[in-house]
Amino acid sequence: MARTVNRISRFNITSLALGLAFLYLPIVILVIYSFNASRLVTVWGGWSLRWYHEFFNDRAMLDAAWMSLRVGAVSATLATLLGTLAAVGLARGERFKGRALFSGMLYSPLVMPEVISGLSLLLLFVALDAERGFWTVTVAHTTLTMCFVTVVVQSRLTSLDRCLEEAAMDLGCDPVRAFLFATLPLIVPAIAAGWMLAFTLSLDDVVIASFTTGPGSATLPIRIYSEVRLGVKPEINAICTMVIALIAVLIVVASFASKLSSARGESAAPL
């Protein structure tokens, strides 16, 4: 029996190692070659920070990175605000007429191909005669990420006991103040996790941004894609490494925020 357990354990460890290698070995190689001194991406020429220096001297890349950060921050903030309100309406609202339609329209971007979403938004902006640039990309990313925020926040709201708000209202609070002082502090970590998820998705998007961007407003992923089509430069490895590091930090922070929200939700859940 012990041998069977050991065999299963070894098999599981081997499978896990192969799976992690398949997922992360290309990323590890990219990070290592971002410190390559050689101009050829496939030839190792020693350790160097040359290509990071090249990136910080590349004005076009810096402008694209600043554009991505601005779009990500603004769209994530708008998506968090709208997504939180939608989650409150679904989790705390009564069975209002059209709830099923509202839920379907809210969650449709989760399953809809990005090409269709991008083309639809492009046709909308053309019909409105809107100049494509920062705000069109921001609106598009807000539309894309709002549903993810709603899922995160709604899952926390449904795990909380409504008796907390009812007790606050019994003590003299109106519904708005009861939500602000009793419920909102418990879901703040979930809201923060939703913001970070929305920011990461915006920073990563290429398809929708390529439909809705205009001259002089290219985001960093679009700039990288246009550069890669002409050949991979070592500078691209350095840029991608910095993006990976930023996203990794956001994921770690979001994970801690989600765990904190889950712990508070369990403590506030009905027994």
C-alpha positions as CSV (number, residue, x, y, z in Angstrom):
1,M,0.0,0.0,0.0
2,A,2.9,2.3,0.9
3,R,4.5,1.6,-2.5
4,T,1.3,2.5,-4.3
5,V,1.1,5.8,-2.4
6,N,4.8,6.6,-3.2
7,R,4.2,5.8,-6.9
8,I,1.2,8.0,-7.1
9,S,3.1,10.8,-5.2
10,R,6.1,10.5,-7.6
11,F,3.7,10.6,-10.6
12,N,1.9,13.6,-9.3
13,I,5.2,15.5,-8.6
14,T,6.5,14.6,-12.1
15,S,3.3,15.7,-13.7
16,L,3.4,19.0,-11.7
17,A,7.0,19.6,-12.7
18,L,6.3,19.0,-16.3
19,G,3.3,21.2,-16.3
20,L,5.1,24.1,-14.6
21,A,8.0,23.7,-17.0
22,F,5.7,23.9,-19.9
23,L,4.0,27.0,-18.6
24,Y,7.0,28.9,-17.1
25,L,10.2,27.7,-18.8
26,P,9.7,30.1,-21.9
27,I,9.2,33.0,-19.4
28,V,12.3,32.0,-17.5
29,I,14.3,31.9,-20.8
30,L,12.9,35.3,-21.8
31,V,14.0,36.8,-18.5
32,I,17.5,35.3,-18.7
33,Y,18.0,36.6,-22.2
34,S,16.9,40.0,-21.3
35,F,20.3,40.3,-19.5
36,N,22.1,39.1,-22.7
37,A,24.9,41.4,-23.9
38,S,24.7,40.1,-27.4
39,R,22.6,41.9,-30.1
40,L,21.4,38.4,-31.3
41,V,18.6,37.1,-29.1
42,T,19.6,33.5,-29.7
43,V,23.4,33.9,-28.9
44,W,24.5,34.3,-25.4
45,G,27.1,37.1,-25.0
46,G,27.4,37.5,-21.2
47,W,25.4,39.3,-18.6
48,S,24.5,42.9,-19.2
49,L,21.9,45.6,-18.5
50,R,22.4,47.1,-21.9
51,W,18.9,46.5,-23.2
52,Y,17.2,47.9,-20.1
53,H,19.3,51.1,-20.8
54,E,18.2,51.0,-24.4
55,F,14.5,50.8,-23.4
56,F,14.8,53.9,-21.1
57,N,16.4,55.8,-24.1
58,D,13.7,54.7,-26.5
59,R,11.2,57.5,-26.6
60,A,8.6,55.7,-28.6
61,M,8.6,52.7,-26.2
62,L,8.4,55.0,-23.2
63,D,5.4,56.9,-24.6
64,A,3.7,53.6,-25.4
65,A,4.4,52.3,-21.8
66,W,3.1,55.6,-20.3
67,M,0.0,55.3,-22.5
68,S,-0.7,51.8,-21.3
69,L,-0.3,52.8,-17.6
70,R,-2.7,55.7,-18.0
71,V,-5.3,53.6,-19.9
72,G,-4.9,50.8,-17.4
73,A,-5.3,53.0,-14.3
74,V,-8.3,55.0,-15.6
75,S,-10.1,52.0,-17.1
76,A,-9.5,49.9,-14.0
77,T,-10.9,52.7,-11.8
78,L,-14.0,53.1,-14.0
79,A,-14.5,49.4,-14.3
80,T,-14.2,49.0,-10.5
81,L,-16.8,51.7,-9.8
82,L,-19.3,50.4,-12.3
83,G,-18.6,46.7,-11.6
84,T,-19.0,47.2,-7.8
85,L,-22.4,49.0,-8.4
86,A,-23.5,46.2,-10.7
87,A,-22.4,43.6,-8.1
88,V,-24.4,45.4,-5.4
89,G,-27.4,45.5,-7.6
90,L,-27.2,41.8,-8.3
91,A,-26.4,40.6,-4.8
92,R,-28.5,43.0,-2.7
93,G,-31.2,44.1,-5.1
94,E,-34.6,42.4,-5.2
95,R,-35.7,40.2,-8.1
96,F,-36.2,43.2,-10.4
97,K,-37.7,42.8,-13.9
98,G,-35.1,42.2,-16.5
99,R,-32.5,40.8,-14.0
100,A,-31.7,37.9,-16.3
101,L,-31.2,40.1,-19.3
102,F,-29.0,42.5,-17.2
103,S,-26.9,39.6,-16.0
104,G,-26.5,38.2,-19.4
105,M,-25.4,41.5,-20.9
106,L,-23.1,42.1,-18.0
107,Y,-21.3,38.8,-18.2
108,S,-21.3,38.5,-22.0
109,P,-17.8,40.0,-22.4
110,L,-16.5,37.0,-20.4
111,V,-17.3,34.6,-23.2
112,M,-17.4,36.8,-26.3
113,P,-14.4,36.7,-28.5
114,E,-12.3,39.9,-28.3
115,V,-12.3,40.3,-32.0
116,I,-16.1,40.7,-32.0
117,S,-16.0,43.1,-29.0
118,G,-13.3,45.2,-30.7
119,L,-15.1,45.4,-34.0
120,S,-18.4,46.3,-32.3
121,L,-16.7,49.1,-30.3
122,L,-15.0,50.3,-33.5
123,L,-18.3,50.5,-35.3
124,L,-19.8,52.4,-32.4
125,F,-17.0,55.0,-32.3
126,V,-17.2,55.4,-36.0
127,A,-21.0,55.9,-35.8
128,L,-20.5,58.5,-33.0
129,D,-17.8,60.2,-35.1
130,A,-15.5,59.9,-32.0
131,E,-11.8,60.5,-32.5
132,R,-9.9,57.3,-31.7
133,G,-7.3,57.8,-29.0
134,F,-6.9,57.6,-25.3
135,W,-10.5,57.8,-24.3
136,T,-11.8,55.3,-26.9
137,V,-9.2,52.7,-25.7
138,T,-10.1,53.5,-22.1
139,V,-13.9,53.0,-22.7
140,A,-13.2,49.8,-24.6
141,H,-11.0,48.4,-21.7
142,T,-13.6,49.5,-19.2
143,T,-16.2,47.5,-21.1
144,L,-13.9,44.5,-21.2
145,T,-12.9,44.5,-17.5
146,M,-16.1,45.6,-15.7
147,C,-17.6,42.1,-15.8
148,F,-14.5,40.6,-14.1
149,V,-14.8,43.2,-11.3
150,T,-18.5,42.3,-10.9
151,V,-17.7,38.6,-10.6
152,V,-15.1,39.2,-7.9
153,V,-17.1,41.7,-5.8
154,Q,-20.4,39.8,-6.2
155,S,-18.8,36.6,-4.9
156,R,-17.8,38.4,-1.7
157,L,-21.1,40.1,-1.3
158,T,-23.1,36.8,-1.5
159,S,-20.9,35.3,1.2
160,L,-21.7,38.1,3.7
161,D,-24.7,38.1,6.0
162,R,-27.3,40.7,5.2
163,C,-28.1,40.8,8.9
164,L,-25.1,43.2,9.3
165,E,-26.8,45.8,7.2
166,E,-30.2,45.1,8.8
167,A,-28.7,45.6,12.3
168,A,-27.1,48.9,11.1
169,M,-30.5,50.1,9.8
170,D,-32.1,49.1,13.1
171,L,-29.6,51.3,14.8
172,G,-30.7,54.3,12.8
173,C,-28.7,54.1,9.5
174,D,-30.4,54.5,6.2
175,P,-29.6,51.8,3.5
176,V,-26.8,53.9,2.0
177,R,-25.1,54.5,5.2
178,A,-25.6,50.9,6.3
179,F,-23.8,49.7,3.2
180,L,-21.0,52.3,3.5
181,F,-20.2,51.6,7.1
182,A,-21.2,47.9,7.6
183,T,-20.6,46.2,4.2
184,L,-18.1,48.3,2.3
185,P,-15.2,47.8,4.8
186,L,-15.7,44.0,4.4
187,I,-15.5,44.0,0.6
188,V,-12.7,46.6,0.2
189,P,-10.1,43.8,-0.3
190,A,-12.3,42.3,-3.0
191,I,-12.7,45.7,-4.7
192,A,-9.0,46.2,-4.6
193,A,-8.5,42.7,-6.1
194,G,-11.0,43.6,-8.8
195,W,-9.1,46.8,-9.6
196,M,-5.8,45.0,-9.9
197,L,-7.3,42.3,-12.1
198,A,-8.8,45.0,-14.4
199,F,-5.5,46.8,-14.6
200,T,-3.7,43.7,-15.5
201,L,-6.2,42.8,-18.2
202,S,-6.0,46.3,-19.6
203,L,-2.2,46.2,-19.6
204,D,-2.2,42.9,-21.4
205,D,-4.8,43.6,-24.1
206,V,-3.8,43.8,-27.8
207,V,-6.9,42.9,-29.8
208,I,-9.4,45.4,-28.5
209,A,-6.9,48.2,-28.3
210,S,-5.8,47.6,-31.9
211,F,-9.4,48.2,-33.0
212,T,-10.0,51.3,-30.9
213,T,-6.6,53.1,-30.8
214,G,-5.6,56.0,-33.1
215,P,-2.5,57.8,-34.3
216,G,-0.2,58.6,-31.5
217,S,-2.0,56.6,-28.9
218,A,-0.5,53.1,-29.3
219,T,-0.3,51.1,-26.2
220,L,2.8,49.1,-25.2
221,P,1.4,45.7,-26.3
222,I,0.6,47.1,-29.7
223,R,4.0,48.7,-30.0
224,I,5.7,45.4,-29.0
225,Y,3.6,43.5,-31.5
226,S,4.6,45.9,-34.3
227,E,8.3,45.6,-33.4
228,V,8.2,41.8,-33.2
229,R,6.8,41.5,-36.7
230,L,10.1,43.0,-38.0
231,G,12.2,40.7,-35.8
232,V,12.7,40.1,-32.1
233,K,15.1,42.6,-30.6
234,P,16.8,42.0,-27.2
235,E,15.2,45.2,-26.0
236,I,11.8,43.5,-26.3
237,N,13.0,40.8,-23.8
238,A,13.9,43.6,-21.3
239,I,10.5,45.3,-21.8
240,C,8.6,42.0,-21.4
241,T,10.6,41.2,-18.2
242,M,9.6,44.4,-16.6
243,V,6.0,43.9,-17.6
244,I,6.1,40.3,-16.1
245,A,7.6,41.7,-12.9
246,L,4.8,44.4,-12.6
247,I,2.1,41.9,-13.2
248,A,3.6,39.4,-10.8
249,V,3.6,42.1,-8.1
250,L,-0.1,42.9,-8.8
251,I,-1.0,39.2,-8.7
252,V,0.7,38.7,-5.4
253,V,-1.0,41.8,-3.9
254,A,-4.4,40.8,-5.4
255,S,-4.0,37.3,-3.9
256,F,-3.3,38.7,-0.4
257,A,-6.3,41.0,-0.8
258,S,-8.5,38.2,-1.9
259,K,-7.4,36.0,1.0
260,L,-8.1,38.9,3.4
261,S,-11.5,39.4,1.9
262,S,-12.3,35.7,2.2
263,A,-11.2,35.6,5.8
264,R,-13.4,38.6,6.6
265,G,-16.3,37.2,4.7
266,E,-16.1,33.9,6.6
267,S,-16.0,35.7,9.9
268,A,-19.0,37.7,8.9
269,A,-20.9,34.8,7.3
270,P,-23.9,33.4,9.1
271,L,-23.3,30.4,11.4
